[in-house]
Amino acid sequence: MQSQTMTRFIFENQRHFPEARGKLSGLLAQIELACKIISREVNKAGLVEVLGLTGSRNVQGEQVRKLDVYANEVMKHVLGSSGYLNSMASEEEESAVCVQAEHLRGDYVVSFDPLDGSSNIDANVSIGTIFSIHRSREEPGLEGGLLQPGRKQVAAGYVVYGSSTILVYTTGSGVHGFTLDPSMGEFLLSHENITIPASGKLYSVNEGNYPYWDDATREYIGYIKQMDRSTGRPYSLRYIGSLVADFHRTLLYGGIFLYPRDSKDPRKSSGKLRLLYEASPLAFIVEQAGGRASDGRRSILDIEPQSLHQRVPLIIGSAKEVDLYEKFIKQGVKTS
């Protein structure tokens, strides 16, 4: 029996948003199209001269790769001409991008990381796209409508370009995953109503940053690595170094992903991951799947963004595991 296409699934479920009159469905379909185009280019990257660096740096101070530029341009072009957006923000762009043609302006704003994990491109490691959708609102300046807390998202999702291309999204009524069938050129429903396990024994973190963590985080990592059969310890480490890939595994298998605050780079003392483009959309997804996302002290979804490129710590995964980490941070001592 043939699986349901993502396009059909989206439009059949638009009854949850009658006030949108199909506009949100149309926007999601355009994001789906953009990700198909990016997936096609990723899959033949070594053959079409899009590997390697451009020689420039983005607003984050990071070296820009050729595929970064391509993915960013695809997202801007497809979404900017859709008629559903008022403005958009990209992790690759210093400022918000306004939809120029007045007749094309719509009711939504989108923030996106066009190619997450791009430092892994040349090694053929899984990379991805992350997106977040809010309703547009009248605010002073172009950026105002984009600076909304994650709790007000109407949709969010991500794509993993790996052994297969998988798109996972939520509109606030469950989390669903679709796998791209290259022979059809369609995303087909493969993971309906994803629910993250309440706890898990996998942890994902860059342990190379151990010397730069605060004492509570070091205590927590030490705790989950100790032998204790009654609590299922030690946990097993799984770390790819590509956020979408690490998060996707955590969402399916349970456990915890951590990118805590560290002192390695003074420019990133408040955290490394971007609130609007990475932390907030993934937090919306994980909470819809029954998990949690925190900066160590509060829900990611409750943070009021102050700037387009604001950085935060991200602790995300199974609810019990995030609760445990927060307990270490609040108490500052090891839990028995």
Beta strands, then each sheet from edge to edge (+ up, - down):
strand 1: 53-57
strand 2: 63-65
strand 3: 85-90
strand 4: 97-98
strand 5: 108-116
strand 6: 127-135
strand 7: 155-161
strand 8: 165-170
strand 9: 175-181
strand 10: 186-191
strand 11: 202-204
strand 12: 236-237
strand 13: 256-259
strand 14: 273-274
strand 15: 292-294
strand 16: 311-312
strand 17: 314-317
sheet 1: 1+ 2-
sheet 2: 4+ 3- 5- 6+ 7- 8+ 9- 10+
sheet 3: 12+ 11+ 13+ 17- 15+
sheet 4: 14+ 16-
end
